[in-house]
Amino acid sequence: MAGIEVLANNTDEVSEGIKSALAAALEEVGLVAEGYAKRLCPVDTGRLRNSITHVTRPDDNAVYIGTNVEYGPYVEYGTSRQEAQPFLRPAATGRGDTYRAIVEARLRG
């Protein structure tokens, strides 16, 4: 274009800023989702609730929440003797507006 002179190329800095903001947003989303799951989790001894955690994967633009307690899936999905008491799925789904707002706020800086 005539009359436009590029004085500096800041593409790398902008790209890194976006990546950094997204990583921070994913961590915040993970903490919020973890909190929802812990509030929804049925409690007997507290072991299941205390095991709920999250992992962020910024390269995949993803956050995973879960538990390593062996009976977690039986609580989440139920059994032939016990009704399902979902705590992870409701924390991950149905809260898109909240998670979207977190990401947008971080990206706006």
TISESE-30676 format. One record per atom (N, C-alpha, C): residue in one letter; x, y, z. Coordinates in steps of 0.05 Angstrom, whole numbers, padded with zeros to 5 digits, always signed. Layout:
REM TISESE-30676
AXYZ;...
This chain:
REM TISESE-30676
M+00017-00023+00000;M+00000+00000+00000;M+00018+00025+00000;A+00011+00044-00015;A+00026+00068-00017;A+00023+00085+00008;G+00044+00096+00018;G+00043+00114+00041;G+00045+00100+00068;I+00047+00074+00069;I+00049+00060+00094;I+00077+00048+00096;E+00090+00054+00118;E+00117+00045+00123;E+00117+00028+00149;V+00126+00004+00147;V+00128-00014+00171;V+00154-00008+00185;L+00152+00001+00210;L+00175+00008+00225;L+00186-00015+00242;A+00168-00033+00250;A+00176-00056+00266;A+00156-00078+00262;N+00165-00102+00263;N+00148-00126+00262;N+00146-00138+00290;N+00123-00135+00302;N+00119-00145+00329;N+00103-00170+00330;T+00101-00184+00308;T+00085-00208+00306;T+00092-00229+00327;D+00118-00233+00331;D+00127-00253+00351;D+00118-00246+00379;E+00121-00220+00386;E+00114-00211+00413;E+00084-00213+00417;V+00068-00206+00397;V+00039-00208+00399;V+00031-00237+00401;S+00043-00254+00386;S+00036-00283+00387;S+00042-00294+00414;E+00065-00287+00425;E+00073-00297+00452;E+00054-00286+00473;G+00045-00261+00470;G+00026-00249+00489;G+00000-00264+00489;I-00009-00271+00465;I-00035-00286+00463;I-00032-00313+00475;K-00010-00327+00469;K-00005-00354+00481;K-00004-00352+00511;S+00009-00332+00522;S+00011-00329+00551;S-00016-00324+00563;A-00031-00306+00551;A-00058-00300+00561;A-00076-00324+00560;L-00074-00340+00539;L-00091-00364+00536;L-00083-00385+00557;A-00057-00388+00562;A-00048-00407+00582;A-00059-00399+00610;A-00058-00373+00616;A-00069-00363+00641;A-00099-00367+00643;A-00113-00363+00621;A-00142-00367+00620;A-00148-00397+00624;L-00134-00415+00612;L-00139-00443+00615;L-00134-00452+00644;E-00114-00441+00657;E-00109-00448+00685;E-00132-00438+00702;E-00141-00414+00697;E-00164-00403+00712;E-00189-00419+00707;V-00194-00427+00683;V-00218-00444+00676;V-00215-00470+00691;G-00191-00482+00692;G-00187-00507+00706;G-00193-00504+00736;L-00184-00483+00748;L-00189-00479+00776;L-00219-00475+00782;V-00232-00460+00764;V-00261-00456+00768;V-00276-00482+00764;A-00270-00497+00743;A-00283-00523+00738;A-00278-00542+00761;E-00254-00542+00771;E-00247-00559+00794;E-00264-00552+00818;G-00268-00526+00822;G-00284-00517+00844;G-00313-00526+00841;Y-00324-00523+00817;Y-00352-00533+00812;Y-00354-00562+00818;A-00335-00578+00808;A-00336-00607+00812;A-00334-00614+00842;K-00318-00600+00856;K-00315-00606+00885;K-00341-00599+00900;R-00354-00578+00892;R-00380-00570+00905;R-00402-00590+00898;L-00401-00602+00874;L-00421-00621+00866;L-00416-00649+00875;C-00392-00655+00883;C-00384-00682+00890;C-00397-00691+00916;P-00410-00715+00915;P-00421-00725+00940;P-00398-00733+00959;V-00403-00729+00985;V-00381-00733+01005;V-00389-00754+01025;D-00372-00773+01029;D-00374-00793+01050;D-00350-00789+01068;T-00327-00796+01058;T-00302-00792+01073;T-00287-00767+01064;G-00293-00756+01040;G-00279-00733+01029;G-00257-00741+01011;R-00250-00767+01009;R-00228-00775+00992;R-00233-00768+00963;L-00256-00774+00952;L-00262-00768+00924;L-00261-00738+00919;R-00274-00723+00935;R-00274-00693+00931;R-00245-00682+00932;N-00229-00692+00951;N-00202-00682+00954;N-00184-00690+00931;S-00192-00711+00916;S-00175-00720+00894;S-00180-00706+00868;I-00201-00690+00866;I-00208-00676+00841;I-00187-00655+00835;T-00177-00656+00811;T-00157-00637+00802;T-00160-00631+00773;H-00143-00614+00762;H-00144-00607+00734;H-00116-00607+00722;V-00115-00609+00696;V-00091-00608+00680;V-00096-00590+00657;T-00079-00571+00651;T-00082-00554+00627;T-00063-00564+00606;R-00072-00562+00581;R-00056-00569+00557;R-00058-00545+00538;P-00043-00524+00543;P-00044-00500+00526;P-00040-00505+00496;D-00022-00525+00490;D-00017-00531+00462;D-00042-00542+00448;D-00060-00554+00464;D-00085-00565+00453;D-00109-00547+00459;N-00104-00524+00472;N-00125-00506+00481;N-00146-00522+00497;A-00136-00537+00517;A-00154-00555+00532;A-00148-00555+00561;V-00169-00560+00577;V-00167-00565+00606;V-00182-00591+00611;Y-00170-00607+00628;Y-00182-00632+00636;Y-00185-00633+00666;I-00209-00640+00675;I-00213-00644+00704;I-00219-00673+00709;G-00212-00683+00732;G-00217-00711+00737;G-00207-00719+00765;T-00207-00745+00769;T-00199-00757+00794;T-00185-00783+00788;N-00166-00791+00805;N-00153-00817+00802;N-00164-00837+00822;V-00185-00830+00836;V-00197-00849+00855;V-00212-00870+00839;E-00206-00895+00846;E-00217-00917+00830;E-00247-00919+00829;Y-00261-00909+00849;Y-00290-00911+00849;Y-00304-00886+00837;G-00288-00866+00828;G-00299-00842+00816;G-00319-00847+00794;P-00312-00865+00774;P-00331-00870+00753;P-00357-00882+00762;Y-00356-00897+00784;Y-00381-00910+00794;Y-00399-00888+00806;V-00387-00869+00819;V-00403-00847+00830;V-00414-00829+00807;E-00397-00823+00788;E-00404-00806+00765;E-00427-00818+00749;Y-00424-00844+00742;Y-00442-00857+00723;Y-00463-00875+00736;G-00458-00882+00761;G-00477-00899+00775;G-00470-00929+00770;T-00485-00946+00784;T-00482-00975+00781;T-00510-00987+00782;S-00512-01013+00780;S-00538-01026+00782;S-00551-01022+00809;R-00535-01015+00829;R-00545-01012+00856;R-00546-00983+00866;Q-00532-00966+00852;Q-00530-00938+00861;Q-00535-00919+00837;E-00552-00900+00841;E-00558-00880+00820;E-00533-00863+00815;A-00531-00853+00791;A-00509-00836+00784;A-00510-00810+00800;Q-00487-00800+00808;Q-00485-00774+00822;Q-00464-00758+00808;P-00470-00749+00783;P-00450-00735+00767;P-00439-00710+00781;F-00413-00707+00779;F-00400-00683+00790;F-00379-00672+00771;L-00367-00689+00754;L-00348-00679+00735;L-00361-00669+00709;R-00380-00684+00698;R-00393-00675+00674;R-00408-00648+00677;P-00423-00645+00699;P-00437-00619+00702;P-00417-00596+00706;A-00394-00602+00718;A-00374-00581+00721;A-00361-00573+00695;A-00360-00592+00676;A-00347-00586+00651;A-00366-00575+00630;T-00391-00583+00632;T-00410-00575+00611;T-00431-00556+00624;G-00445-00542+00608;G-00466-00524+00617;G-00456-00499+00630;R-00430-00494+00629;R-00419-00470+00641;R-00402-00455+00621;G-00409-00459+00596;G-00393-00447+00574;G-00392-00417+00576;D-00413-00404+00584;D-00413-00374+00586;D-00392-00365+00607;T-00390-00379+00629;T-00371-00372+00650;T-00343-00376+00639;Y-00337-00399+00627;Y-00311-00405+00617;Y-00303-00386+00594;R-00322-00380+00577;R-00317-00362+00555;R-00310-00334+00565;A-00324-00325+00586;A-00319-00299+00597;A-00291-00297+00609;I-00282-00319+00622;I-00255-00320+00633;I-00234-00317+00610;V-00238-00332+00589;V-00219-00331+00566;V-00219-00303+00554;E-00242-00293+00549;E-00244-00266+00537;E-00231-00245+00555;A-00235-00246+00581;A-00223-00226+00599;A-00193-00228+00598;R-00182-00252+00598;R-00153-00256+00597;R-00141-00246+00571;L-00155-00251+00549;L-00145-00243+00523;L-00147-00213+00519;R-00166-00200+00533;R-00168-00171+00531;R-00148-00158+00549;G-00138-00173+00569;G-00116-00164+00586;G-00122-00143+00605;
